[in-house]
Amino acid sequence: MENRQWGKPIFIILFFFPLGIYAQDTLKLSRIQSENIFLKENLSLIAERLEIPQAEAMVMQAKLWPNPYLEISEVNLWATPAQLSVFGDDLQGFKGGNFGKNRQIGVSVDQLILTAGKRKKLMALEQVTVDKAEQYFQDLLRNLKLEFRRQLTHLQFLQLKREIYKNQLPPIKQLTAAFQRQVEQGHVSRGEYVRLKALELEIAKNLNELNEGINAAQKELKTLMHLPSTTVLEITPDGYTKDTHQFQTLVLSNLISLASDQHPEIQISRLHKDYHNRLYDYERAQRVPDLTFQANYDRGGNFMYNFVGFGLSLDLPVFNRIQGRIRKAQSEIDQREILHNQIQSAVENEIVLAYQNLRNAIGFLQQIEPDYEATLEELLGAYTKSFEKRELSLLEYLDFFEAYLENREIILEAAREVNEKAEDLNYAIGQDLIN
């Protein structure tokens, strides 16, 4: 009896406990709101942004002078009577005391002086690295934006397509149920009922596949936006269909000119050229020897008990004048010039292709009449009523229903194509020219 009393509460706990584990919150956002979260929370962008202060730190490091070099040597730990008898006199301690008595010591301080403006040239070299880090960040942002916006459009497309099927499933179910009753009463053939039931199952199957696609798209977007994994993300339809009038003012030659000044890949290529030019200057400066100034103090090791001297040292560029490194730097300049021309040409061709594809997508979308969707809905309602009154055959109704679904999907795909091609053109130009 006691087991039965305990069993029911345990069953209730086990039944409701998983609901707490798998509870999900629905987050409904517009495209603009989603992108704001993406720009703020994307982990790849956060990590890449940290490359900029790291590069700036290297510029700060290049500004610093080399540290002086201190050497303490010739320190004797003891002095025997035989050693002291050579000069016949004891070495006095510091300030006449016992500290340091009969103790020899040598102290040397060396300071490296960079010549030929090497420090400034190195700073200029590191500054290019800062500029490159900023452009690499812009290029990563450009690539992630394209991926993110494509996923937004894909999720919107799947959501809108799911709405079409969800709206059509209830009336088809009603028709199927009505035909089932008619079959039982012997008024219609079982074949017609089976055909309608097959259509119902096909719509349900498509809905299931669309839900799977939506889940996959949500997963990608949640990763890009750094949202909790249990969040159900829903994107509003706003912005799915673009206003094509803004594309009428686009001039291809202006787009190419704009990309030449703003495109991240071209900017990075220019910075590579600048970097190798500055590296060449830096390598040429290495031919001039650096100077090392020396200051020495020698106690008890010279003809003067306290000797202070100064010196200067430098390399003699007799055998190694870094000819190979200078030649390599010059070759890299020539190489970067060729690669820059290649990148420039590739970007221009990419812009032309994206521009042409966008014009084609717009042309197809404009062939669809603005009220065509409403016309399809009206016709479907009329066909459904006629079919219910048996004024249409099952085959005629199914043919139109299939045409209805295909045309609704064509309209969605046409809007998606314009959206994606517009983002491709933004990507090719290197900035958000089209909203």
Summary of the structure (lengths in Angstrom):
residues: 435
radius of gyration: 39.9
end to end distance: 70.8
largest distance: 140.3
contacts: 1186
relative contact order: 0.12
helix: 69%
strand: 9%
